[in-house]
Amino acid sequence: MKNNIIIIILSIALITDMRAQDSTAFEPQHLLGFFSGISTHILRDDIMSPLLYNGSQLPIVLSYKNRGAKSREMFTAYYENLQLSSSITNASTHYVNDTKALFEYWYCRQAITIPIIHTNCYLGGNISGLLNWRDFYYLKESKATSMESVIGLGLDALFETRFNDASINFLSIHFHTPLLSYMLLSQRYNVNVGNLTYDLELDDNMYWWVFKQSDLVTLNKLFEVRTDVSYTMFIDSTFAVEVQYRFQFYSFAQYKDLFHARYLNNQFLAGLIIQL
């Protein structure tokens, strides 16, 4: 009889523990997001001009995020086209048309948990493709082209925080830096001394030629820091809203160590999240 009672108590304890684990188990989330907002840019391209150019635009951003039990992964597509102007030049005759497109995928695994502040740290990597194409207009009918086109691998760290155990809303801080990149149109002379290495008459052969002429670079030529801060608040089980801030700075040595393209970008975005 005593043994039967012990067995019943142990069985009840085991069933209760299993139910408790099930009730607190993390349900994977598949989140589709649509974003826009304000994106401000400051550019200095030594190969084209000693001036600083700036401007702002409404970018279009599409994202997909998979929040697993022990991992996070995300795909992002980003596009914007804007005009940059200098404070000391005539905006109608001297300006820059800037087109920026980014495709990015990153994956991180949970590395550290800090229960006291409801925070998880995830570490992983990134593969991305960036095109930043710029047409510099010096006179109404005169222009020159410069660009950064980067295909690369990077390192990522993600911190995700909930303010209490009951909350499903979360704050994310994401750090990214490139590790190894393949830069297109990487060796160019300064236009001010009268010669460009590449003639951008793009045709089928030109695309292949540009790809073969480009360089594999690390921190010796490309330095980039990017930080994303976002807060996601669920309205119900299907919809959420998210606000984001992104800081990005990169400096790329375009020809040996003489000329650099430096880009500073601040973004304030808001978007709608749909849980699939």
C-alpha angles and dihedrals in degrees: 000000000000091000091050091053091050090050092050092049092048091048092051090048092050093048091047091050092049091051091048090052092048093049092052097039114123114249111216113243129210109198126189115195137192117194143178137155138120124330120185124196136194116189137183117179109183092191091064110023142355090225130102115238126196141176145141136235145171106256125203116228130182120185140177120196129187113199107194130181093264104007145053128206133173141184120201133187116191132182138171138154122197147153120250121201137187123231092230100047136070107265092209095057107018116047144108128250105210126193120187126185127171132184115185141172125184134176128192135181125212110264108164134020123199105189096181091067096028092243133144125193120210126192128195149110145283140216118196146163120211129186119186107175120183131187111196113207113200097166132008093270100024125086143150130202132229132168150166116222111179132181109182156149121236147176122252137193122187128191116193122188136185116194093222139001094258096053122098092189117096144193118221131197114187126188123193135178129169120249105180124008139180108217122200119213090013102152110058135148123231113270089220091070091053107255140087121194094218131046106212098216092139116208134136094284093042093058091054092044092052091049092052093047095054130101139241105227139179129182089315091082108008124054118176136168121186129175127181123193118186140166121205120198121186117221092189138331092295109033135050137168124224135193121199140190122193129189117191132173128170136171121196125188103224100185119022104298097315107087130033138188110217122190129185119187130181120184134187110188138172127192151167119251122205119196107219 
